[in-house]
Structures are given as C-alpha cells and as structure tokens.
Amino acid sequence: MRSRKALLIAALCLFTTGAVFAKLPAPAMTDKQKAKAAETKAKAAEAAKKGAELLGKAQDRVADRYKAQKAKGSTVK
C-alpha cells in the first residue's frame, strides 16, 4: 500500500513538473506593435553604428599617439 502511494505521488510530481515548465506561446502582435518594434530595432542599429564609428575614431587617436611616441624614441608603456 505504501509503495503504491509513493508511486502515485511520484507520478503526480512528474506530470505537474512538465506543466510548470511549459512555455506559453507569444501573443500575436498588432500592426502598431510591429511598427514600434521595427522602429526600436532601427534606432538600436543606428546607435550601434554610431558607437562603432566613435570607437574606431578613438582607436585611431590612440594609434597616432603611439606612433608619435615611438617616433620620438621614448619608451611606450
């Protein structure tokens, strides 16, 4: 009797675990939400492009300073 009860409890736990971890489907997006998502994506892409451009400029400045220090013959750390 005890083993049946334990088996029943184990089976119940197994089935409820699957239900707990089930993923709900994403709700359907309206046209307005789709447009806003596209706009947000475009803004993020533009910001990433601008950030990459600024990083490139900063790297060029550092490289120029390094070359100038080396040309003077000083030790560069």
mmCIF file as gemmi writes it, N, C-alpha and C atoms, coordinates in Angstrom:
data_model
loop_
_atom_site.group_PDB
_atom_site.id
_atom_site.type_symbol
_atom_site.label_atom_id
_atom_site.label_alt_id
_atom_site.label_comp_id
_atom_site.label_asym_id
_atom_site.label_entity_id
_atom_site.label_seq_id
_atom_site.pdbx_PDB_ins_code
_atom_site.Cartn_x
_atom_site.Cartn_y
_atom_site.Cartn_z
_atom_site.occupancy
_atom_site.B_iso_or_equiv
_atom_site.pdbx_formal_charge
_atom_site.auth_seq_id
_atom_site.auth_asym_id
_atom_site.pdbx_PDB_model_num
ATOM 1 N N . MET Axp A 1 ? 0.82 -1.193 0 1 0 ? 1 A 1
ATOM 2 C CA . MET Axp A 1 ? 0 0 0 1 0 ? 1 A 1
ATOM 3 C C . MET Axp A 1 ? 0.865 1.257 0 1 0 ? 1 A 1
ATOM 4 N N . ARG Axp A 2 ? 1.94 1.24 0.777 1 0 ? 2 A 1
ATOM 5 C CA . ARG Axp A 2 ? 2.812 2.407 0.837 1 0 ? 2 A 1
ATOM 6 C C . ARG Axp A 2 ? 3.521 2.645 -0.487 1 0 ? 2 A 1
ATOM 7 N N . SER Axp A 3 ? 3.96 1.582 -1.128 1 0 ? 3 A 1
ATOM 8 C CA . SER Axp A 3 ? 4.681 1.732 -2.385 1 0 ? 3 A 1
ATOM 9 C C . SER Axp A 3 ? 3.758 2.276 -3.477 1 0 ? 3 A 1
ATOM 10 N N . ARG Axp A 4 ? 2.483 1.887 -3.45 1 0 ? 4 A 1
ATOM 11 C CA . ARG Axp A 4 ? 1.527 2.425 -4.426 1 0 ? 4 A 1
ATOM 12 C C . ARG Axp A 4 ? 1.312 3.908 -4.205 1 0 ? 4 A 1
ATOM 13 N N . LYS Axp A 5 ? 1.226 4.294 -2.956 1 0 ? 5 A 1
ATOM 14 C CA . LYS Axp A 5 ? 1.025 5.706 -2.623 1 0 ? 5 A 1
ATOM 15 C C . LYS Axp A 5 ? 2.246 6.518 -3.046 1 0 ? 5 A 1
ATOM 16 N N . ALA Axp A 6 ? 3.433 5.987 -2.791 1 0 ? 6 A 1
ATOM 17 C CA . ALA Axp A 6 ? 4.66 6.674 -3.181 1 0 ? 6 A 1
ATOM 18 C C . ALA Axp A 6 ? 4.752 6.764 -4.702 1 0 ? 6 A 1
ATOM 19 N N . LEU Axp A 7 ? 4.369 5.701 -5.391 1 0 ? 7 A 1
ATOM 20 C CA . LEU Axp A 7 ? 4.385 5.69 -6.842 1 0 ? 7 A 1
ATOM 21 C C . LEU Axp A 7 ? 3.394 6.708 -7.408 1 0 ? 7 A 1
ATOM 22 N N . LEU Axp A 8 ? 2.237 6.81 -6.814 1 0 ? 8 A 1
ATOM 23 C CA . LEU Axp A 8 ? 1.227 7.769 -7.24 1 0 ? 8 A 1
ATOM 24 C C . LEU Axp A 8 ? 1.721 9.199 -7.033 1 0 ? 8 A 1
ATOM 25 N N . ILE Axp A 9 ? 2.344 9.456 -5.901 1 0 ? 9 A 1
ATOM 26 C CA . ILE Axp A 9 ? 2.868 10.791 -5.625 1 0 ? 9 A 1
ATOM 27 C C . ILE Axp A 9 ? 3.997 11.14 -6.602 1 0 ? 9 A 1
ATOM 28 N N . ALA Axp A 10 ? 4.857 10.176 -6.874 1 0 ? 10 A 1
ATOM 29 C CA . ALA Axp A 10 ? 5.953 10.414 -7.817 1 0 ? 10 A 1
ATOM 30 C C . ALA Axp A 10 ? 5.41 10.714 -9.216 1 0 ? 10 A 1
ATOM 31 N N . ALA Axp A 11 ? 4.407 9.978 -9.648 1 0 ? 11 A 1
ATOM 32 C CA . ALA Axp A 11 ? 3.807 10.203 -10.965 1 0 ? 11 A 1
ATOM 33 C C . ALA Axp A 11 ? 3.141 11.578 -11.016 1 0 ? 11 A 1
ATOM 34 N N . LEU Axp A 12 ? 2.469 11.95 -9.951 1 0 ? 12 A 1
ATOM 35 C CA . LEU Axp A 12 ? 1.817 13.261 -9.89 1 0 ? 12 A 1
ATOM 36 C C . LEU Axp A 12 ? 2.854 14.376 -9.977 1 0 ? 12 A 1
ATOM 37 N N . CYS Axp A 13 ? 3.95 14.214 -9.264 1 0 ? 13 A 1
ATOM 38 C CA . CYS Axp A 13 ? 5.021 15.222 -9.305 1 0 ? 13 A 1
ATOM 39 C C . CYS Axp A 13 ? 5.624 15.317 -10.701 1 0 ? 13 A 1
ATOM 40 N N . LEU Axp A 14 ? 5.794 14.191 -11.35 1 0 ? 14 A 1
ATOM 41 C CA . LEU Axp A 14 ? 6.369 14.169 -12.686 1 0 ? 14 A 1
ATOM 42 C C . LEU Axp A 14 ? 5.485 14.92 -13.674 1 0 ? 14 A 1
ATOM 43 N N . PHE Axp A 15 ? 4.192 14.68 -13.626 1 0 ? 15 A 1
ATOM 44 C CA . PHE Axp A 15 ? 3.288 15.334 -14.561 1 0 ? 15 A 1
ATOM 45 C C . PHE Axp A 15 ? 3.118 16.82 -14.274 1 0 ? 15 A 1
ATOM 46 N N . THR Axp A 16 ? 3.118 17.205 -13.011 1 0 ? 16 A 1
ATOM 47 C CA . THR Axp A 16 ? 2.971 18.633 -12.7 1 0 ? 16 A 1
ATOM 48 C C . THR Axp A 16 ? 4.244 19.412 -13.027 1 0 ? 16 A 1
ATOM 49 N N . THR Axp A 17 ? 5.388 18.746 -12.958 1 0 ? 17 A 1
ATOM 50 C CA . THR Axp A 17 ? 6.639 19.415 -13.316 1 0 ? 17 A 1
ATOM 51 C C . THR Axp A 17 ? 6.611 19.818 -14.788 1 0 ? 17 A 1
ATOM 52 N N . GLY Axp A 18 ? 6.126 18.965 -15.628 1 0 ? 18 A 1
ATOM 53 C CA . GLY Axp A 18 ? 6.022 19.284 -17.052 1 0 ? 18 A 1
ATOM 54 C C . GLY Axp A 18 ? 5.099 20.466 -17.296 1 0 ? 18 A 1
ATOM 55 N N . ALA Axp A 19 ? 4.015 20.538 -16.563 1 0 ? 19 A 1
ATOM 56 C CA . ALA Axp A 19 ? 3.071 21.641 -16.726 1 0 ? 19 A 1
ATOM 57 C C . ALA Axp A 19 ? 3.667 22.948 -16.232 1 0 ? 19 A 1
ATOM 58 N N . VAL Axp A 20 ? 4.472 22.885 -15.197 1 0 ? 20 A 1
ATOM 59 C CA . VAL Axp A 20 ? 5.071 24.1 -14.64 1 0 ? 20 A 1
ATOM 60 C C . VAL Axp A 20 ? 6.081 24.694 -15.617 1 0 ? 20 A 1
ATOM 61 N N . PHE Axp A 21 ? 6.867 23.863 -16.29 1 0 ? 21 A 1
ATOM 62 C CA . PHE Axp A 21 ? 7.89 24.351 -17.191 1 0 ? 21 A 1
ATOM 63 C C . PHE Axp A 21 ? 7.4 24.552 -18.618 1 0 ? 21 A 1
ATOM 64 N N . ALA Axp A 22 ? 6.117 24.364 -18.881 1 0 ? 22 A 1
ATOM 65 C CA . ALA Axp A 22 ? 5.574 24.562 -20.223 1 0 ? 22 A 1
ATOM 66 C C . ALA Axp A 22 ? 5.659 26.041 -20.578 1 0 ? 22 A 1
ATOM 67 N N . LYS Axp A 23 ? 5.991 26.334 -21.826 1 0 ? 23 A 1
ATOM 68 C CA . LYS Axp A 23 ? 6.136 27.708 -22.28 1 0 ? 23 A 1
ATOM 69 C C . LYS Axp A 23 ? 4.871 28.134 -23.019 1 0 ? 23 A 1
ATOM 70 N N . LEU Axp A 24 ? 4.343 29.265 -22.637 1 0 ? 24 A 1
ATOM 71 C CA . LEU Axp A 24 ? 3.155 29.778 -23.296 1 0 ? 24 A 1
ATOM 72 C C . LEU Axp A 24 ? 3.544 30.421 -24.625 1 0 ? 24 A 1
ATOM 73 N N . PRO Axp A 25 ? 2.698 30.325 -25.628 1 0 ? 25 A 1
ATOM 74 C CA . PRO Axp A 25 ? 3.026 30.954 -26.912 1 0 ? 25 A 1
ATOM 75 C C . PRO Axp A 25 ? 2.969 32.48 -26.781 1 0 ? 25 A 1
ATOM 76 N N . ALA Axp A 26 ? 3.762 33.155 -27.579 1 0 ? 26 A 1
ATOM 77 C CA . ALA Axp A 26 ? 3.777 34.619 -27.558 1 0 ? 26 A 1
ATOM 78 C C . ALA Axp A 26 ? 2.469 35.143 -28.137 1 0 ? 26 A 1
ATOM 79 N N . PRO Axp A 27 ? 1.935 36.202 -27.556 1 0 ? 27 A 1
ATOM 80 C CA . PRO Axp A 27 ? 0.698 36.768 -28.096 1 0 ? 27 A 1
ATOM 81 C C . PRO Axp A 27 ? 0.956 37.382 -29.476 1 0 ? 27 A 1
ATOM 82 N N . ALA Axp A 28 ? -0.065 37.358 -30.314 1 0 ? 28 A 1
ATOM 83 C CA . ALA Axp A 28 ? 0.062 37.908 -31.66 1 0 ? 28 A 1
ATOM 84 C C . ALA Axp A 28 ? 0.223 39.421 -31.577 1 0 ? 28 A 1
ATOM 85 N N . MET Axp A 29 ? 1.123 39.961 -32.394 1 0 ? 29 A 1
ATOM 86 C CA . MET Axp A 29 ? 1.379 41.4 -32.385 1 0 ? 29 A 1
ATOM 87 C C . MET Axp A 29 ? 0.45 42.103 -33.368 1 0 ? 29 A 1
ATOM 88 N N . THR Axp A 30 ? 0.002 43.282 -32.979 1 0 ? 30 A 1
ATOM 89 C CA . THR Axp A 30 ? -0.809 44.097 -33.876 1 0 ? 30 A 1
ATOM 90 C C . THR Axp A 30 ? 0.118 44.857 -34.813 1 0 ? 30 A 1
ATOM 91 N N . ASP Axp A 31 ? -0.473 45.504 -35.813 1 0 ? 31 A 1
ATOM 92 C CA . ASP Axp A 31 ? 0.325 46.273 -36.768 1 0 ? 31 A 1
ATOM 93 C C . ASP Axp A 31 ? 1.051 47.422 -36.075 1 0 ? 31 A 1
ATOM 94 N N . LYS Axp A 32 ? 0.399 48.026 -35.105 1 0 ? 32 A 1
ATOM 95 C CA . LYS Axp A 32 ? 1.005 49.136 -34.369 1 0 ? 32 A 1
ATOM 96 C C . LYS Axp A 32 ? 2.214 48.653 -33.571 1 0 ? 32 A 1
ATOM 97 N N . GLN Axp A 33 ? 2.092 47.492 -32.95 1 0 ? 33 A 1
ATOM 98 C CA . GLN Axp A 33 ? 3.197 46.933 -32.175 1 0 ? 33 A 1
ATOM 99 C C . GLN Axp A 33 ? 4.347 46.522 -33.084 1 0 ? 33 A 1
ATOM 100 N N . LYS Axp A 34 ? 4.011 45.984 -34.258 1 0 ? 34 A 1
ATOM 101 C CA . LYS Axp A 34 ? 5.043 45.597 -35.212 1 0 ? 34 A 1
ATOM 102 C C . LYS Axp A 34 ? 5.82 46.825 -35.694 1 0 ? 34 A 1
ATOM 103 N N . ALA Axp A 35 ? 5.111 47.909 -35.952 1 0 ? 35 A 1
ATOM 104 C CA . ALA Axp A 35 ? 5.752 49.136 -36.416 1 0 ? 35 A 1
ATOM 105 C C . ALA Axp A 35 ? 6.669 49.703 -35.323 1 0 ? 35 A 1
ATOM 106 N N . LYS Axp A 36 ? 6.19 49.659 -34.091 1 0 ? 36 A 1
ATOM 107 C CA . LYS Axp A 36 ? 7.003 50.17 -32.979 1 0 ? 36 A 1
ATOM 108 C C . LYS Axp A 36 ? 8.241 49.301 -32.779 1 0 ? 36 A 1
ATOM 109 N N . ALA Axp A 37 ? 8.11 47.996 -32.924 1 0 ? 37 A 1
ATOM 110 C CA . ALA Axp A 37 ? 9.252 47.091 -32.783 1 0 ? 37 A 1
ATOM 111 C C . ALA Axp A 37 ? 10.275 47.341 -33.89 1 0 ? 37 A 1
ATOM 112 N N . ALA Axp A 38 ? 9.801 47.58 -35.098 1 0 ? 38 A 1
ATOM 113 C CA . ALA Axp A 38 ? 10.706 47.865 -36.218 1 0 ? 38 A 1
ATOM 114 C C . ALA Axp A 38 ? 11.432 49.185 -35.995 1 0 ? 38 A 1
ATOM 115 N N . GLU Axp A 39 ? 10.711 50.167 -35.473 1 0 ? 39 A 1
ATOM 116 C CA . GLU Axp A 39 ? 11.317 51.478 -35.183 1 0 ? 39 A 1
ATOM 117 C C . GLU Axp A 39 ? 12.391 51.35 -34.099 1 0 ? 39 A 1
ATOM 118 N N . THR Axp A 40 ? 12.085 50.591 -33.069 1 0 ? 40 A 1
ATOM 119 C CA . THR Axp A 40 ? 13.046 50.371 -31.989 1 0 ? 40 A 1
ATOM 120 C C . THR Axp A 40 ? 14.284 49.648 -32.507 1 0 ? 40 A 1
ATOM 121 N N . LYS Axp A 41 ? 14.079 48.675 -33.365 1 0 ? 41 A 1
ATOM 122 C CA . LYS Axp A 41 ? 15.198 47.923 -33.951 1 0 ? 41 A 1
ATOM 123 C C . LYS Axp A 41 ? 16.067 48.843 -34.799 1 0 ? 41 A 1
ATOM 124 N N . ALA Axp A 42 ? 15.44 49.723 -35.567 1 0 ? 42 A 1
ATOM 125 C CA . ALA Axp A 42 ? 16.191 50.656 -36.406 1 0 ? 42 A 1
ATOM 126 C C . ALA Axp A 42 ? 17.002 51.631 -35.543 1 0 ? 42 A 1
ATOM 127 N N . LYS Axp A 43 ? 16.413 52.108 -34.46 1 0 ? 43 A 1
ATOM 128 C CA . LYS Axp A 43 ? 17.125 53.018 -33.556 1 0 ? 43 A 1
ATOM 129 C C . LYS Axp A 43 ? 18.317 52.325 -32.912 1 0 ? 43 A 1
ATOM 130 N N . ALA Axp A 44 ? 18.135 51.076 -32.519 1 0 ? 44 A 1
ATOM 131 C CA . ALA Axp A 44 ? 19.228 50.325 -31.897 1 0 ? 44 A 1
ATOM 132 C C . ALA Axp A 44 ? 20.355 50.095 -32.904 1 0 ? 44 A 1
ATOM 133 N N . ALA Axp A 45 ? 20.008 49.811 -34.147 1 0 ? 45 A 1
ATOM 134 C CA . ALA Axp A 45 ? 21.026 49.605 -35.179 1 0 ? 45 A 1
ATOM 135 C C . ALA Axp A 45 ? 21.792 50.897 -35.44 1 0 ? 45 A 1
ATOM 136 N N . GLU Axp A 46 ? 21.103 52.01 -35.46 1 0 ? 46 A 1
ATOM 137 C CA . GLU Axp A 46 ? 21.751 53.307 -35.677 1 0 ? 46 A 1
ATOM 138 C C . GLU Axp A 46 ? 22.678 53.649 -34.518 1 0 ? 46 A 1
ATOM 139 N N . ALA Axp A 47 ? 22.239 53.37 -33.295 1 0 ? 47 A 1
ATOM 140 C CA . ALA Axp A 47 ? 23.076 53.632 -32.126 1 0 ? 47 A 1
ATOM 141 C C . ALA Axp A 47 ? 24.314 52.744 -32.136 1 0 ? 47 A 1
ATOM 142 N N . ALA Axp A 48 ? 24.163 51.497 -32.534 1 0 ? 48 A 1
ATOM 143 C CA . ALA Axp A 48 ? 25.311 50.589 -32.613 1 0 ? 48 A 1
ATOM 144 C C . ALA Axp A 48 ? 26.297 51.053 -33.68 1 0 ? 48 A 1
ATOM 145 N N . LYS Axp A 49 ? 25.775 51.538 -34.791 1 0 ? 49 A 1
ATOM 146 C CA . LYS Axp A 49 ? 26.628 52.035 -35.872 1 0 ? 49 A 1
ATOM 147 C C . LYS Axp A 49 ? 27.404 53.262 -35.406 1 0 ? 49 A 1
ATOM 148 N N . LYS Axp A 50 ? 26.732 54.163 -34.715 1 0 ? 50 A 1
ATOM 149 C CA . LYS Axp A 50 ? 27.379 55.369 -34.218 1 0 ? 50 A 1
ATOM 150 C C . LYS Axp A 50 ? 28.446 55.02 -33.169 1 0 ? 50 A 1
ATOM 151 N N . GLY Axp A 51 ? 28.128 54.069 -32.302 1 0 ? 51 A 1
ATOM 152 C CA . GLY Axp A 51 ? 29.084 53.636 -31.284 1 0 ? 51 A 1
ATOM 153 C C . GLY Axp A 51 ? 30.323 53.022 -31.903 1 0 ? 51 A 1
ATOM 154 N N . ALA Axp A 52 ? 30.147 52.216 -32.94 1 0 ? 52 A 1
ATOM 155 C CA . ALA Axp A 52 ? 31.28 51.594 -33.629 1 0 ? 52 A 1
ATOM 156 C C . ALA Axp A 52 ? 32.141 52.657 -34.307 1 0 ? 52 A 1
ATOM 157 N N . GLU Axp A 53 ? 31.506 53.666 -34.855 1 0 ? 53 A 1
ATOM 158 C CA . GLU Axp A 53 ? 32.236 54.757 -35.505 1 0 ? 53 A 1
ATOM 159 C C . GLU Axp A 53 ? 33.069 55.53 -34.488 1 0 ? 53 A 1
ATOM 160 N N . LEU Axp A 54 ? 32.486 55.836 -33.336 1 0 ? 54 A 1
ATOM 161 C CA . LEU Axp A 54 ? 33.213 56.55 -32.283 1 0 ? 54 A 1
ATOM 162 C C . LEU Axp A 54 ? 34.368 55.707 -31.748 1 0 ? 54 A 1
ATOM 163 N N . LEU Axp A 55 ? 34.161 54.419 -31.616 1 0 ? 55 A 1
ATOM 164 C CA . LEU Axp A 55 ? 35.227 53.526 -31.163 1 0 ? 55 A 1
ATOM 165 C C . LEU Axp A 55 ? 36.382 53.516 -32.155 1 0 ? 55 A 1
ATOM 166 N N . GLY Axp A 56 ? 36.075 53.475 -33.428 1 0 ? 56 A 1
ATOM 167 C CA . GLY Axp A 56 ? 37.11 53.499 -34.461 1 0 ? 56 A 1
ATOM 168 C C . GLY Axp A 56 ? 37.93 54.776 -34.409 1 0 ? 56 A 1
ATOM 169 N N . LYS Axp A 57 ? 37.246 55.915 -34.208 1 0 ? 57 A 1
ATOM 170 C CA . LYS Axp A 57 ? 37.952 57.191 -34.11 1 0 ? 57 A 1
ATOM 171 C C . LYS Axp A 57 ? 38.868 57.217 -32.89 1 0 ? 57 A 1
ATOM 172 N N . ALA Axp A 58 ? 38.39 56.705 -31.772 1 0 ? 58 A 1
ATOM 173 C CA . ALA Axp A 58 ? 39.203 56.681 -30.556 1 0 ? 58 A 1
ATOM 174 C C . ALA Axp A 58 ? 40.423 55.78 -30.743 1 0 ? 58 A 1
ATOM 175 N N . GLN Axp A 59 ? 40.234 54.654 -31.394 1 0 ? 59 A 1
ATOM 176 C CA . GLN Axp A 59 ? 41.354 53.751 -31.646 1 0 ? 59 A 1
ATOM 177 C C . GLN Axp A 59 ? 42.382 54.396 -32.574 1 0 ? 59 A 1
ATOM 178 N N . ASP Axp A 60 ? 41.91 55.165 -33.554 1 0 ? 60 A 1
ATOM 179 C CA . ASP Axp A 60 ? 42.834 55.866 -34.445 1 0 ? 60 A 1
ATOM 180 C C . ASP Axp A 60 ? 43.65 56.909 -33.683 1 0 ? 60 A 1
ATOM 181 N N . ARG Axp A 61 ? 43.011 57.645 -32.767 1 0 ? 61 A 1
ATOM 182 C CA . ARG Axp A 61 ? 43.731 58.647 -31.967 1 0 ? 61 A 1
ATOM 183 C C . ARG Axp A 61 ? 44.808 57.982 -31.117 1 0 ? 61 A 1
ATOM 184 N N . VAL Axp A 62 ? 44.465 56.864 -30.492 1 0 ? 62 A 1
ATOM 185 C CA . VAL Axp A 62 ? 45.43 56.154 -29.659 1 0 ? 62 A 1
ATOM 186 C C . VAL Axp A 62 ? 46.597 55.652 -30.501 1 0 ? 62 A 1
ATOM 187 N N . ALA Axp A 63 ? 46.314 55.124 -31.665 1 0 ? 63 A 1
ATOM 188 C CA . ALA Axp A 63 ? 47.374 54.627 -32.549 1 0 ? 63 A 1
ATOM 189 C C . ALA Axp A 63 ? 48.276 55.765 -33.002 1 0 ? 63 A 1
ATOM 190 N N . ASP Axp A 64 ? 47.695 56.931 -33.302 1 0 ? 64 A 1
ATOM 191 C CA . ASP Axp A 64 ? 48.503 58.082 -33.705 1 0 ? 64 A 1
ATOM 192 C C . ASP Axp A 64 ? 49.418 58.537 -32.577 1 0 ? 64 A 1
ATOM 193 N N . ARG Axp A 65 ? 48.898 58.573 -31.348 1 0 ? 65 A 1
ATOM 194 C CA . ARG Axp A 65 ? 49.731 58.953 -30.197 1 0 ? 65 A 1
ATOM 195 C C . ARG Axp A 65 ? 50.866 57.955 -29.999 1 0 ? 65 A 1
ATOM 196 N N . TYR Axp A 66 ? 50.568 56.698 -30.16 1 0 ? 66 A 1
ATOM 197 C CA . TYR Axp A 66 ? 51.578 55.653 -30.003 1 0 ? 66 A 1
ATOM 198 C C . TYR Axp A 66 ? 52.69 55.835 -31.04 1 0 ? 66 A 1
ATOM 199 N N . LYS Axp A 67 ? 52.295 56.077 -32.279 1 0 ? 67 A 1
ATOM 200 C CA . LYS Axp A 67 ? 53.284 56.261 -33.34 1 0 ? 67 A 1
ATOM 201 C C . LYS Axp A 67 ? 54.136 57.498 -33.09 1 0 ? 67 A 1
ATOM 202 N N . ALA Axp A 68 ? 53.51 58.572 -32.58 1 0 ? 68 A 1
ATOM 203 C CA . ALA Axp A 68 ? 54.247 59.795 -32.284 1 0 ? 68 A 1
ATOM 204 C C . ALA Axp A 68 ? 55.257 59.552 -31.156 1 0 ? 68 A 1
ATOM 205 N N . GLN Axp A 69 ? 54.87 58.8 -30.147 1 0 ? 69 A 1
ATOM 206 C CA . GLN Axp A 69 ? 55.781 58.495 -29.04 1 0 ? 69 A 1
ATOM 207 C C . GLN Axp A 69 ? 56.945 57.635 -29.536 1 0 ? 69 A 1
ATOM 208 N N . LYS Axp A 70 ? 56.667 56.668 -30.366 1 0 ? 70 A 1
ATOM 209 C CA . LYS Axp A 70 ? 57.708 55.794 -30.903 1 0 ? 70 A 1
ATOM 210 C C . LYS Axp A 70 ? 58.675 56.594 -31.791 1 0 ? 70 A 1
ATOM 211 N N . ALA Axp A 71 ? 58.142 57.554 -32.551 1 0 ? 71 A 1
ATOM 212 C CA . ALA Axp A 71 ? 58.983 58.358 -33.428 1 0 ? 71 A 1
ATOM 213 C C . ALA Axp A 71 ? 59.963 59.213 -32.633 1 0 ? 71 A 1
ATOM 214 N N . LYS Axp A 72 ? 59.528 59.661 -31.442 1 0 ? 72 A 1
ATOM 215 C CA . LYS Axp A 72 ? 60.41 60.44 -30.569 1 0 ? 72 A 1
ATOM 216 C C . LYS Axp A 72 ? 61.497 59.577 -29.949 1 0 ? 72 A 1
ATOM 217 N N . GLY Axp A 73 ? 61.286 58.289 -29.945 1 0 ? 73 A 1
ATOM 218 C CA . GLY Axp A 73 ? 62.268 57.376 -29.389 1 0 ? 73 A 1
ATOM 219 C C . GLY Axp A 73 ? 62.069 57.081 -27.91 1 0 ? 73 A 1
ATOM 220 N N . SER Axp A 74 ? 60.939 57.496 -27.357 1 0 ? 74 A 1
ATOM 221 C CA . SER Axp A 74 ? 60.69 57.229 -25.933 1 0 ? 74 A 1
ATOM 222 C C . SER Axp A 74 ? 60.06 55.851 -25.76 1 0 ? 74 A 1
ATOM 223 N N . THR Axp A 75 ? 60.125 55.351 -24.529 1 0 ? 75 A 1
ATOM 224 C CA . THR Axp A 75 ? 59.551 54.042 -24.224 1 0 ? 75 A 1
ATOM 225 C C . THR Axp A 75 ? 58.05 54.198 -24.022 1 0 ? 75 A 1
ATOM 226 N N . VAL Axp A 76 ? 57.284 53.356 -24.677 1 0 ? 76 A 1
ATOM 227 C CA . VAL Axp A 76 ? 55.83 53.416 -24.592 1 0 ? 76 A 1
ATOM 228 C C . VAL Axp A 76 ? 55.349 52.292 -23.695 1 0 ? 76 A 1
ATOM 229 N N . LYS Axp A 77 ? 54.549 52.638 -22.699 1 0 ? 77 A 1
ATOM 230 C CA . LYS Axp A 77 ? 54.021 51.635 -21.78 1 0 ? 77 A 1
ATOM 231 C C . LYS Axp A 77 ? 52.678 51.136 -22.239 1 0 ? 77 A 1
